[in-house]
Amino acid sequence: MGTLRSERTLRRSVDRDPMIKRIATAVVLIPLVLLLVLKAPAYLLVIVSGAVALLAIAELLKLVTHYGVQPLSSLIYGFVALFFAFVIAVSSGRTALLETTATIYCMALMAVLAPFVFLTAAMRRAELSSGYPAAAASVFAFAYVAMPMALLVEIRRQPAGAIWVIYTLLAVWAGDIFAYFVGKAVGRHRMSPEISPKKTWEGAVASILASVIIGTLWIQNAPGISAAFLRWGLIERRDGMWGLEQPSLWPIILLSAVVNIAAQLGDLVESLIKRGAGVKDSGTILPGHGGMLDRIDAMLFAVPVVWAYGAWRLMQ
């Protein structure tokens, strides 16, 4: 009996240690991220987003090697750096509508160029059978990681950009937190046992509800929050949400649900890549959270949804 009790105590201690690291990392990072979103100039936000994208891509390319693929690492790093340089160049000093249009053209151009660039580079390989997989992995890394991270910057540049970026973060974070705790407490029905054994349908439903509630409350209170941010000198007026800019209730409820579903799919997709590679985490850069890709996987699918909604509103 004493041995069994000791084993349970040890197991609780082991389970508690990663959670403490996870909370400590979040306590440090969340204020920094929010300060960056609110106060950083546009070019700095692009640089940080580009750096995060490069770190996540480095982890992704390392995972790809477990599939027997040797990606074009140096070329993809240079291509992504050039892409973010273009994001700075095409989006500076324009109106929100022109910035959105320029971003669409820039991303379309780079997406078209990516297969051409990587397949051309792969032609130089001695082993021709490795060329296409290497080019495909490189194109995927660009589309999967770099483009959504650039769209996050473009959300910030849209009207009420600070409010919408924080909305995106809160919707994803709330969903992630509730999925974890509710799934752990009452989860019984596994969602995808082969890909992510710990995810449950109970946790998924709680995740959607959390994102809808937190996201809707944030937008419904956005004018008051914007006024407070403006008083404290955290934002310019164009970065907040005022009066008639505030969307009605039902579109935000629907948007929050779609953002959450996209985020959960993003989490599952990264789990699929890791499971196929036979690894638990994409890296170790963030204590308690794993790698950078582990931290942003849900955002990579959620951000395009919020950006598309904002672009649609601009076109109206």
C-alpha positions in Angstrom: 0.0 0.0 0.0 2.8 2.4 0.9 4.6 1.7 -2.4 1.4 2.4 -4.4 0.9 5.7 -2.5 4.5 6.6 -3.3 4.0 5.9 -7.0 0.9 8.0 -7.1 2.7 10.9 -5.4 5.6 10.7 -7.8 3.2 10.6 -10.8 1.4 13.7 -9.5 4.7 15.4 -9.0 5.8 14.6 -12.6 2.5 15.8 -14.0 2.7 19.0 -12.0 6.2 20.0 -13.1 5.4 20.6 -16.8 2.2 22.5 -15.8 4.3 24.8 -13.5 6.7 25.5 -16.4 3.8 26.0 -18.8 2.2 28.6 -16.5 5.5 30.4 -15.7 6.3 30.7 -19.5 2.8 32.0 -20.1 3.1 34.6 -17.3 6.3 35.9 -18.9 5.3 35.7 -22.6 1.7 36.9 -22.5 2.4 40.5 -21.3 5.3 40.8 -23.8 3.1 39.6 -26.6 0.3 42.1 -25.7 2.7 44.9 -25.3 4.2 44.1 -28.7 0.7 44.0 -30.3 -0.3 47.4 -28.7 2.9 49.5 -28.9 5.3 48.1 -31.4 5.7 50.0 -34.7 4.6 48.1 -37.8 8.1 47.2 -39.0 9.1 45.7 -35.6 5.9 43.6 -35.6 6.8 42.3 -39.0 10.4 41.5 -37.9 9.2 39.6 -34.8 6.6 37.7 -36.8 9.2 36.8 -39.3 11.6 35.6 -36.6 8.8 33.5 -35.1 8.0 32.1 -38.5 11.7 31.2 -39.1 12.0 29.4 -35.7 8.8 27.4 -36.4 9.9 26.6 -39.9 13.3 25.3 -38.6 11.4 23.0 -36.2 9.1 21.9 -39.1 12.0 21.1 -41.4 13.6 19.0 -38.6 10.4 17.1 -38.3 10.3 16.6 -42.1 13.7 14.8 -41.9 12.0 12.0 -40.0 10.0 11.3 -43.1 13.2 10.7 -45.1 13.1 14.1 -46.8 16.0 16.5 -46.8 14.4 20.0 -47.4 16.1 23.0 -49.0 16.7 24.6 -45.6 19.0 27.5 -46.5 16.8 28.5 -49.5 13.6 28.4 -47.5 15.1 30.7 -44.8 16.2 33.2 -47.4 12.8 33.0 -49.2 10.9 33.6 -46.0 13.2 36.5 -45.0 12.6 38.1 -48.5 8.9 37.6 -48.1 8.7 39.5 -44.8 10.9 42.2 -46.3 8.3 42.5 -49.1 5.5 42.7 -46.4 7.2 45.7 -44.9 7.7 47.3 -48.3 4.3 46.9 -49.8 2.3 47.8 -46.7 4.0 51.0 -45.5 2.2 54.4 -45.6 -1.0 53.3 -47.3 -4.7 53.3 -46.4 -6.1 50.1 -44.9 -7.8 49.1 -48.1 -4.7 49.6 -50.2 -2.6 47.8 -47.6 -5.0 44.8 -47.8 -4.9 44.8 -51.6 -1.1 45.1 -51.7 -0.8 42.2 -49.2 -3.0 40.0 -51.4 -0.9 40.7 -54.5 2.3 40.2 -52.6 1.2 36.9 -51.1 -0.2 35.7 -54.4 3.1 36.5 -56.2 5.2 34.7 -53.6 2.9 31.7 -53.5 3.2 31.4 -57.3 7.0 31.9 -57.2 7.6 29.4 -54.4 7.1 26.1 -56.4 9.2 27.5 -59.3 12.1 28.6 -57.0 12.3 25.4 -54.9 11.8 23.0 -57.9 14.5 24.9 -59.8 16.9 24.6 -56.9 16.1 20.9 -56.4 17.3 20.2 -60.0 20.8 20.6 -58.8 20.6 17.6 -56.5 22.7 14.6 -57.4 19.9 12.3 -56.3 17.0 13.3 -58.5 14.4 11.3 -56.5 15.0 13.6 -53.5 14.3 16.8 -55.5 10.5 16.9 -55.6 10.0 15.9 -51.9 12.5 18.5 -50.8 10.8 21.2 -52.9 7.3 20.2 -51.8 8.3 20.3 -48.1 9.8 23.8 -48.6 6.7 25.1 -50.4 4.5 23.6 -47.6 6.6 25.2 -44.9 6.2 28.6 -46.6 2.5 28.3 -47.0 1.8 26.6 -43.7 3.8 28.9 -41.4 5.1 32.1 -43.1 1.9 33.2 -44.8 -0.4 33.0 -41.7 2.3 34.9 -39.6 2.3 37.7 -42.2 -1.5 37.8 -42.1 -1.3 38.3 -38.3 0.7 41.5 -39.0 -1.9 42.5 -41.6 -4.7 42.1 -39.1 -2.9 44.6 -36.9 -2.8 47.1 -39.8 -6.6 46.8 -40.5 -8.9 49.3 -38.8 -9.2 48.5 -35.0 -6.2 46.2 -35.6 -5.1 46.0 -32.0 -8.6 44.9 -30.9 -8.8 42.3 -33.6 -5.3 40.8 -32.9 -6.1 40.5 -29.2 -9.5 39.1 -30.1 -7.7 36.4 -32.1 -5.3 35.6 -29.3 -8.0 35.5 -26.6 -10.3 33.3 -28.7 -7.5 30.8 -29.4 -6.1 30.8 -25.9 -9.5 30.5 -24.2 -10.3 27.5 -26.4 -7.0 25.8 -25.8 -7.3 26.3 -22.0 -10.9 25.0 -21.7 -10.2 22.1 -24.1 -7.4 21.0 -21.9 -9.0 21.3 -18.4 -12.5 20.1 -19.4 -11.1 17.3 -21.5 -8.9 16.2 -18.6 -11.8 16.4 -16.0 -14.8 15.0 -17.9 -13.5 13.9 -21.3 -14.6 10.4 -22.2 -15.0 10.2 -26.0 -11.7 10.5 -27.9 -11.8 12.8 -30.9 -8.8 11.4 -32.8 -7.0 8.7 -30.8 -4.4 7.9 -33.5 -3.4 11.6 -34.0 -3.9 13.1 -30.5 -5.0 10.6 -27.9 -5.7 13.2 -25.2 -8.2 15.2 -27.2 -11.9 14.5 -26.5 -15.2 15.7 -27.9 -16.2 17.0 -24.5 -13.1 19.2 -24.5 -13.7 20.3 -28.1 -17.3 21.5 -27.3 -16.0 23.3 -24.2 -13.3 24.9 -26.4 -15.9 26.2 -28.8 -18.1 27.6 -26.1 -15.1 29.3 -24.4 -13.9 31.0 -27.6 -17.5 32.2 -28.4 -18.0 33.6 -24.9 -14.6 35.2 -24.5 -14.4 36.5 -28.1 -17.9 37.9 -28.0 -17.4 39.6 -24.6 -14.2 41.2 -25.9 -15.8 42.6 -29.0 -19.0 43.7 -27.2 -16.8 45.7 -24.7 -14.3 46.8 -27.3 -15.3 50.5 -27.3 -14.7 50.8 -23.6 -11.5 48.8 -23.8 -10.3 51.0 -26.7 -11.0 54.2 -24.8 -9.0 52.9 -21.8 -6.1 51.8 -24.1 -6.2 55.3 -25.8 -6.1 57.0 -22.4 -3.2 55.0 -21.3 -1.3 55.7 -24.5 -1.2 52.1 -25.6 -2.8 52.6 -29.0 -3.6 55.2 -31.6 -7.2 56.0 -32.4 -7.2 54.0 -35.6 -6.1 50.9 -33.7 -9.2 50.9 -31.5 -12.9 50.1 -32.1 -15.5 52.8 -31.8 -19.2 53.3 -32.1 -20.5 52.1 -35.4 -17.3 50.2 -36.2 -18.5 47.5 -33.7 -20.0 44.5 -35.5 -23.4 43.1 -34.4 -23.6 40.2 -32.0 -24.4 37.2 -34.3 -21.6 37.6 -36.8 -19.1 37.7 -33.9 -20.6 34.6 -32.3 -20.3 32.8 -35.7 -16.8 34.1 -36.3 -15.6 33.0 -32.9 -17.0 29.5 -33.4 -15.3 29.3 -36.9 -12.0 30.7 -35.4 -12.1 28.0 -32.7 -12.8 25.2 -35.1 -9.9 26.4 -37.3 -7.6 26.6 -34.3 -8.5 23.0 -33.2 -7.9 21.8 -36.7 -4.5 23.6 -36.7 -3.6 21.8 -33.5 -4.6 18.4 -34.9 -2.7 19.0 -38.1 0.6 19.7 -36.2 -0.1 16.6 -34.1 -0.5 14.6 -37.3 2.9 15.8 -38.5 4.6 15.1 -35.1 2.9 11.7 -34.8 4.1 10.7 -38.3 7.6 11.8 -37.3 7.4 9.9 -34.1 8.2 12.9 -31.8 6.2 14.4 -28.9 7.2 18.1 -29.3 8.4 20.1 -32.3 11.2 21.6 -30.1 12.2 22.7 -26.6 12.5 26.5 -27.0 9.5 27.3 -24.7 9.6 25.5 -21.3 6.4 23.6 -20.7 5.1 24.4 -24.2 7.6 22.5 -26.4 8.7 24.3 -29.5 7.6 27.4 -31.3 5.5 25.4 -33.8 3.7 23.8 -30.8 2.8 27.2 -29.5 1.5 28.8 -32.8 0.0 25.7 -34.5 -3.6 26.7 -33.7 -2.9 30.4 -34.6 -1.7 29.3 -38.1 -5.2 28.2 -39.0 -7.2 30.8 -37.0 -5.4 33.9 -38.2 -6.4 33.6 -41.9 -10.1 33.3 -40.8 -9.9 36.6 -38.8 -7.9 38.3 -41.6 -10.4 37.2 -44.2 -13.3 38.6 -42.1 -11.5 41.9 -41.7 -10.7 42.1 -45.4 -14.3 41.4 -46.3 -15.5 44.2 -44.0 -13.1 46.6 -45.6 -14.5 45.7 -49.1 -18.0 46.5 -48.0 
